[in-house]
Amino acid sequence: MLWRNEDPLKWDEAAEELKGSHFEEVKRMVEDYWKEV
């Protein structure tokens, strides 16, 4: 597979943003789950 430095759709940036927000969301869901148990 050929790796190019160009990233016209900014996949790396989008992935970084999603990773952070998704992690926080999952963490909240887990905390809420343990409160109920």
PDBQT receptor file of N, H, CA, C and O in Angstrom, charges set to zero:
ATOM      1  N   MET A   1       0.849  -1.190   0.000  1.00  0.00    +0.000 N 
ATOM      2  CA  MET A   1       0.000   0.000   0.000  1.00  0.00    +0.000 C 
ATOM      3  C   MET A   1       0.885   1.240   0.000  1.00  0.00    +0.000 C 
ATOM      4  O   MET A   1       1.856   1.327   0.752  1.00  0.00    +0.000 OA
ATOM      5  N   LEU A   2       0.542   2.176  -0.836  1.00  0.00    +0.000 N 
ATOM      6  H   LEU A   2      -0.246   2.105  -1.447  1.00  0.00    +0.000 HD
ATOM      7  CA  LEU A   2       1.330   3.397  -0.957  1.00  0.00    +0.000 C 
ATOM      8  C   LEU A   2       0.840   4.431   0.050  1.00  0.00    +0.000 C 
ATOM      9  O   LEU A   2      -0.340   4.781   0.075  1.00  0.00    +0.000 OA
ATOM     10  N   TRP A   3       1.746   4.905   0.863  1.00  0.00    +0.000 N 
ATOM     11  H   TRP A   3       2.704   4.621   0.843  1.00  0.00    +0.000 HD
ATOM     12  CA  TRP A   3       1.384   5.909   1.862  1.00  0.00    +0.000 C 
ATOM     13  C   TRP A   3       1.766   7.286   1.349  1.00  0.00    +0.000 C 
ATOM     14  O   TRP A   3       2.917   7.532   0.987  1.00  0.00    +0.000 OA
ATOM     15  N   ARG A   4       0.794   8.172   1.322  1.00  0.00    +0.000 N 
ATOM     16  H   ARG A   4      -0.140   7.972   1.615  1.00  0.00    +0.000 HD
ATOM     17  CA  ARG A   4       1.070   9.536   0.875  1.00  0.00    +0.000 C 
ATOM     18  C   ARG A   4       0.845  10.487   2.034  1.00  0.00    +0.000 C 
ATOM     19  O   ARG A   4      -0.034  10.270   2.868  1.00  0.00    +0.000 OA
ATOM     20  N   ASN A   5       1.642  11.539   2.081  1.00  0.00    +0.000 N 
ATOM     21  H   ASN A   5       2.356  11.715   1.403  1.00  0.00    +0.000 HD
ATOM     22  CA  ASN A   5       1.512  12.504   3.167  1.00  0.00    +0.000 C 
ATOM     23  C   ASN A   5       0.285  13.385   3.007  1.00  0.00    +0.000 C 
ATOM     24  O   ASN A   5      -0.179  13.989   3.973  1.00  0.00    +0.000 OA
ATOM     25  N   GLU A   6      -0.244  13.460   1.786  1.00  0.00    +0.000 N 
ATOM     26  H   GLU A   6       0.133  12.969   1.001  1.00  0.00    +0.000 HD
ATOM     27  CA  GLU A   6      -1.426  14.292   1.575  1.00  0.00    +0.000 C 
ATOM     28  C   GLU A   6      -2.624  13.662   2.276  1.00  0.00    +0.000 C 
ATOM     29  O   GLU A   6      -2.792  12.443   2.266  1.00  0.00    +0.000 OA
ATOM     30  N   ASP A   7      -3.439  14.493   2.872  1.00  0.00    +0.000 N 
ATOM     31  H   ASP A   7      -3.302  15.483   2.880  1.00  0.00    +0.000 HD
ATOM     32  CA  ASP A   7      -4.628  14.000   3.569  1.00  0.00    +0.000 C 
ATOM     33  C   ASP A   7      -5.760  14.978   3.292  1.00  0.00    +0.000 C 
ATOM     34  O   ASP A   7      -6.154  15.736   4.178  1.00  0.00    +0.000 OA
ATOM     35  N   PRO A   8      -6.292  14.969   2.063  1.00  0.00    +0.000 N 
ATOM     36  CA  PRO A   8      -7.269  15.992   1.664  1.00  0.00    +0.000 C 
ATOM     37  C   PRO A   8      -8.532  15.993   2.508  1.00  0.00    +0.000 C 
ATOM     38  O   PRO A   8      -9.164  17.037   2.670  1.00  0.00    +0.000 OA
ATOM     39  N   LEU A   9      -8.909  14.838   3.048  1.00  0.00    +0.000 N 
ATOM     40  H   LEU A   9      -8.395  13.991   2.916  1.00  0.00    +0.000 HD
ATOM     41  CA  LEU A   9     -10.146  14.790   3.836  1.00  0.00    +0.000 C 
ATOM     42  C   LEU A   9      -9.882  14.952   5.332  1.00  0.00    +0.000 C 
ATOM     43  O   LEU A   9     -10.804  14.886   6.144  1.00  0.00    +0.000 OA
ATOM     44  N   LYS A  10      -8.603  15.165   5.690  1.00  0.00    +0.000 N 
ATOM     45  H   LYS A  10      -7.853  15.218   5.031  1.00  0.00    +0.000 HD
ATOM     46  CA  LYS A  10      -8.236  15.376   7.094  1.00  0.00    +0.000 C 
ATOM     47  C   LYS A  10      -8.678  14.206   7.975  1.00  0.00    +0.000 C 
ATOM     48  O   LYS A  10      -9.213  14.411   9.065  1.00  0.00    +0.000 OA
ATOM     49  N   TRP A  11      -8.452  12.983   7.497  1.00  0.00    +0.000 N 
ATOM     50  H   TRP A  11      -8.018  12.817   6.612  1.00  0.00    +0.000 HD
ATOM     51  CA  TRP A  11      -8.851  11.808   8.274  1.00  0.00    +0.000 C 
ATOM     52  C   TRP A  11      -8.147  11.767   9.617  1.00  0.00    +0.000 C 
ATOM     53  O   TRP A  11      -8.757  11.426  10.631  1.00  0.00    +0.000 OA
ATOM     54  N   ASP A  12      -6.860  12.113   9.632  1.00  0.00    +0.000 N 
ATOM     55  H   ASP A  12      -6.365  12.389   8.809  1.00  0.00    +0.000 HD
ATOM     56  CA  ASP A  12      -6.117  12.050  10.896  1.00  0.00    +0.000 C 
ATOM     57  C   ASP A  12      -6.713  12.992  11.928  1.00  0.00    +0.000 C 
ATOM     58  O   ASP A  12      -6.899  12.616  13.085  1.00  0.00    +0.000 OA
ATOM     59  N   GLU A  13      -7.015  14.223  11.509  1.00  0.00    +0.000 N 
ATOM     60  H   GLU A  13      -6.864  14.529  10.569  1.00  0.00    +0.000 HD
ATOM     61  CA  GLU A  13      -7.590  15.189  12.443  1.00  0.00    +0.000 C 
ATOM     62  C   GLU A  13      -8.947  14.712  12.937  1.00  0.00    +0.000 C 
ATOM     63  O   GLU A  13      -9.237  14.783  14.132  1.00  0.00    +0.000 OA
ATOM     64  N   ALA A  14      -9.774  14.229  12.028  1.00  0.00    +0.000 N 
ATOM     65  H   ALA A  14      -9.539  14.171  11.058  1.00  0.00    +0.000 HD
ATOM     66  CA  ALA A  14     -11.107  13.758  12.408  1.00  0.00    +0.000 C 
ATOM     67  C   ALA A  14     -10.991  12.580  13.376  1.00  0.00    +0.000 C 
ATOM     68  O   ALA A  14     -11.741  12.498  14.349  1.00  0.00    +0.000 OA
ATOM     69  N   ALA A  15     -10.065  11.681  13.113  1.00  0.00    +0.000 N 
ATOM     70  H   ALA A  15      -9.456  11.748  12.322  1.00  0.00    +0.000 HD
ATOM     71  CA  ALA A  15      -9.897  10.523  13.985  1.00  0.00    +0.000 C 
ATOM     72  C   ALA A  15      -9.457  10.959  15.376  1.00  0.00    +0.000 C 
ATOM     73  O   ALA A  15      -9.940  10.425  16.375  1.00  0.00    +0.000 OA
ATOM     74  N   GLU A  16      -8.549  11.921  15.450  1.00  0.00    +0.000 N 
ATOM     75  H   GLU A  16      -8.156  12.355  14.639  1.00  0.00    +0.000 HD
ATOM     76  CA  GLU A  16      -8.095  12.404  16.754  1.00  0.00    +0.000 C 
ATOM     77  C   GLU A  16      -9.250  13.004  17.538  1.00  0.00    +0.000 C 
ATOM     78  O   GLU A  16      -9.408  12.721  18.725  1.00  0.00    +0.000 OA
ATOM     79  N   GLU A  17     -10.064  13.835  16.882  1.00  0.00    +0.000 N 
ATOM     80  H   GLU A  17      -9.935  14.065  15.917  1.00  0.00    +0.000 HD
ATOM     81  CA  GLU A  17     -11.192  14.464  17.564  1.00  0.00    +0.000 C 
ATOM     82  C   GLU A  17     -12.178  13.409  18.045  1.00  0.00    +0.000 C 
ATOM     83  O   GLU A  17     -12.655  13.467  19.178  1.00  0.00    +0.000 OA
ATOM     84  N   LEU A  18     -12.481  12.449  17.183  1.00  0.00    +0.000 N 
ATOM     85  H   LEU A  18     -12.093  12.402  16.262  1.00  0.00    +0.000 HD
ATOM     86  CA  LEU A  18     -13.441  11.410  17.548  1.00  0.00    +0.000 C 
ATOM     87  C   LEU A  18     -12.918  10.562  18.697  1.00  0.00    +0.000 C 
ATOM     88  O   LEU A  18     -13.661  10.197  19.607  1.00  0.00    +0.000 OA
ATOM     89  N   LYS A  19     -11.637  10.256  18.640  1.00  0.00    +0.000 N 
ATOM     90  H   LYS A  19     -11.033  10.552  17.901  1.00  0.00    +0.000 HD
ATOM     91  CA  LYS A  19     -11.056   9.410  19.671  1.00  0.00    +0.000 C 
ATOM     92  C   LYS A  19     -11.240  10.050  21.043  1.00  0.00    +0.000 C 
ATOM     93  O   LYS A  19     -11.649   9.388  21.997  1.00  0.00    +0.000 OA
ATOM     94  N   GLY A  20     -10.935  11.336  21.132  1.00  0.00    +0.000 N 
ATOM     95  H   GLY A  20     -10.602  11.873  20.357  1.00  0.00    +0.000 HD
ATOM     96  CA  GLY A  20     -11.060  12.022  22.414  1.00  0.00    +0.000 C 
ATOM     97  C   GLY A  20     -12.486  12.065  22.909  1.00  0.00    +0.000 C 
ATOM     98  O   GLY A  20     -12.755  11.683  24.048  1.00  0.00    +0.000 OA
ATOM     99  N   SER A  21     -13.404  12.522  22.083  1.00  0.00    +0.000 N 
ATOM    100  H   SER A  21     -13.186  12.833  21.158  1.00  0.00    +0.000 HD
ATOM    101  CA  SER A  21     -14.781  12.680  22.520  1.00  0.00    +0.000 C 
ATOM    102  C   SER A  21     -15.415  11.318  22.777  1.00  0.00    +0.000 C 
ATOM    103  O   SER A  21     -16.192  11.166  23.720  1.00  0.00    +0.000 OA
ATOM    104  N   HIS A  22     -15.097  10.336  21.955  1.00  0.00    +0.000 N 
ATOM    105  H   HIS A  22     -14.466  10.459  21.189  1.00  0.00    +0.000 HD
ATOM    106  CA  HIS A  22     -15.685   9.011  22.134  1.00  0.00    +0.000 C 
ATOM    107  C   HIS A  22     -15.202   8.408  23.450  1.00  0.00    +0.000 C 
ATOM    108  O   HIS A  22     -15.980   7.791  24.177  1.00  0.00    +0.000 OA
ATOM    109  N   PHE A  23     -13.936   8.586  23.749  1.00  0.00    +0.000 N 
ATOM    110  H   PHE A  23     -13.304   9.087  23.158  1.00  0.00    +0.000 HD
ATOM    111  CA  PHE A  23     -13.389   8.043  24.992  1.00  0.00    +0.000 C 
ATOM    112  C   PHE A  23     -14.095   8.662  26.192  1.00  0.00    +0.000 C 
ATOM    113  O   PHE A  23     -14.474   7.954  27.125  1.00  0.00    +0.000 OA
ATOM    114  N   GLU A  24     -14.269   9.975  26.170  1.00  0.00    +0.000 N 
ATOM    115  H   GLU A  24     -13.960  10.550  25.412  1.00  0.00    +0.000 HD
ATOM    116  CA  GLU A  24     -14.953  10.650  27.277  1.00  0.00    +0.000 C 
ATOM    117  C   GLU A  24     -16.380  10.143  27.407  1.00  0.00    +0.000 C 
ATOM    118  O   GLU A  24     -16.863   9.917  28.516  1.00  0.00    +0.000 OA
ATOM    119  N   GLU A  25     -17.052   9.964  26.286  1.00  0.00    +0.000 N 
ATOM    120  H   GLU A  25     -16.659  10.148  25.385  1.00  0.00    +0.000 HD
ATOM    121  CA  GLU A  25     -18.443   9.501  26.308  1.00  0.00    +0.000 C 
ATOM    122  C   GLU A  25     -18.534   8.098  26.897  1.00  0.00    +0.000 C 
ATOM    123  O   GLU A  25     -19.400   7.825  27.728  1.00  0.00    +0.000 OA
ATOM    124  N   VAL A  26     -17.652   7.220  26.473  1.00  0.00    +0.000 N 
ATOM    125  H   VAL A  26     -16.948   7.442  25.798  1.00  0.00    +0.000 HD
ATOM    126  CA  VAL A  26     -17.664   5.849  26.990  1.00  0.00    +0.000 C 
ATOM    127  C   VAL A  26     -17.363   5.854  28.482  1.00  0.00    +0.000 C 
ATOM    128  O   VAL A  26     -17.987   5.125  29.253  1.00  0.00    +0.000 OA
ATOM    129  N   LYS A  27     -16.402   6.682  28.883  1.00  0.00    +0.000 N 
ATOM    130  H   LYS A  27     -15.895   7.274  28.257  1.00  0.00    +0.000 HD
ATOM    131  CA  LYS A  27     -16.050   6.759  30.300  1.00  0.00    +0.000 C 
ATOM    132  C   LYS A  27     -17.265   7.171  31.129  1.00  0.00    +0.000 C 
ATOM    133  O   LYS A  27     -17.522   6.600  32.189  1.00  0.00    +0.000 OA
ATOM    134  N   ARG A  28     -18.011   8.167  30.641  1.00  0.00    +0.000 N 
ATOM    135  H   ARG A  28     -17.802   8.631  29.780  1.00  0.00    +0.000 HD
ATOM    136  CA  ARG A  28     -19.225   8.608  31.342  1.00  0.00    +0.000 C 
ATOM    137  C   ARG A  28     -20.244   7.485  31.426  1.00  0.00    +0.000 C 
ATOM    138  O   ARG A  28     -20.856   7.269  32.472  1.00  0.00    +0.000 OA
ATOM    139  N   MET A  29     -20.424   6.772  30.322  1.00  0.00    +0.000 N 
ATOM    140  H   MET A  29     -19.927   6.948  29.473  1.00  0.00    +0.000 HD
ATOM    141  CA  MET A  29     -21.408   5.692  30.305  1.00  0.00    +0.000 C 
ATOM    142  C   MET A  29     -21.029   4.612  31.313  1.00  0.00    +0.000 C 
ATOM    143  O   MET A  29     -21.893   4.080  32.010  1.00  0.00    +0.000 OA
ATOM    144  N   VAL A  30     -19.754   4.289  31.391  1.00  0.00    +0.000 N 
ATOM    145  H   VAL A  30     -19.051   4.721  30.825  1.00  0.00    +0.000 HD
ATOM    146  CA  VAL A  30     -19.296   3.265  32.333  1.00  0.00    +0.000 C 
ATOM    147  C   VAL A  30     -19.518   3.740  33.764  1.00  0.00    +0.000 C 
ATOM    148  O   VAL A  30     -19.973   2.969  34.609  1.00  0.00    +0.000 OA
ATOM    149  N   GLU A  31     -19.199   5.003  34.043  1.00  0.00    +0.000 N 
ATOM    150  H   GLU A  31     -18.828   5.630  33.357  1.00  0.00    +0.000 HD
ATOM    151  CA  GLU A  31     -19.405   5.534  35.392  1.00  0.00    +0.000 C 
ATOM    152  C   GLU A  31     -20.881   5.493  35.763  1.00  0.00    +0.000 C 
ATOM    153  O   GLU A  31     -21.232   5.104  36.877  1.00  0.00    +0.000 OA
ATOM    154  N   ASP A  32     -21.745   5.892  34.840  1.00  0.00    +0.000 N 
ATOM    155  H   ASP A  32     -21.460   6.208  33.935  1.00  0.00    +0.000 HD
ATOM    156  CA  ASP A  32     -23.185   5.857  35.105  1.00  0.00    +0.000 C 
ATOM    157  C   ASP A  32     -23.643   4.425  35.363  1.00  0.00    +0.000 C 
ATOM    158  O   ASP A  32     -24.469   4.179  36.242  1.00  0.00    +0.000 OA
ATOM    159  N   TYR A  33     -23.108   3.492  34.602  1.00  0.00    +0.000 N 
ATOM    160  H   TYR A  33     -22.437   3.692  33.888  1.00  0.00    +0.000 HD
ATOM    161  CA  TYR A  33     -23.491   2.087  34.773  1.00  0.00    +0.000 C 
ATOM    162  C   TYR A  33     -23.131   1.605  36.172  1.00  0.00    +0.000 C 
ATOM    163  O   TYR A  33     -23.937   0.950  36.832  1.00  0.00    +0.000 OA
ATOM    164  N   TRP A  34     -21.920   1.930  36.626  1.00  0.00    +0.000 N 
ATOM    165  H   TRP A  34     -21.265   2.463  36.090  1.00  0.00    +0.000 HD
ATOM    166  CA  TRP A  34     -21.487   1.448  37.932  1.00  0.00    +0.000 C 
ATOM    167  C   TRP A  34     -22.245   2.129  39.061  1.00  0.00    +0.000 C 
ATOM    168  O   TRP A  34     -22.386   1.550  40.139  1.00  0.00    +0.000 OA
ATOM    169  N   LYS A  35     -22.736   3.344  38.841  1.00  0.00    +0.000 N 
ATOM    170  H   LYS A  35     -22.622   3.815  37.966  1.00  0.00    +0.000 HD
ATOM    171  CA  LYS A  35     -23.546   4.008  39.872  1.00  0.00    +0.000 C 
ATOM    172  C   LYS A  35     -24.853   3.257  40.082  1.00  0.00    +0.000 C 
ATOM    173  O   LYS A  35     -25.337   3.141  41.207  1.00  0.00    +0.000 OA
ATOM    174  N   GLU A  36     -25.422   2.749  38.991  1.00  0.00    +0.000 N 
ATOM    175  H   GLU A  36     -25.029   2.844  38.077  1.00  0.00    +0.000 HD
ATOM    176  CA  GLU A  36     -26.710   2.065  39.072  1.00  0.00    +0.000 C 
ATOM    177  C   GLU A  36     -26.585   0.693  39.723  1.00  0.00    +0.000 C 
ATOM    178  O   GLU A  36     -27.529   0.218  40.353  1.00  0.00    +0.000 OA
ATOM    179  N   VAL A  37     -25.435   0.060  39.578  1.00  0.00    +0.000 N 
ATOM    180  H   VAL A  37     -24.668   0.447  39.066  1.00  0.00    +0.000 HD
ATOM    181  CA  VAL A  37     -25.277  -1.314  40.082  1.00  0.00    +0.000 C 
ATOM    182  C   VAL A  37     -25.089  -1.324  41.587  1.00  0.00    +0.000 C 
ATOM    183  O   VAL A  37     -24.942  -2.391  42.183  1.00  0.00    +0.000 OA
TER     184      VAL A  37
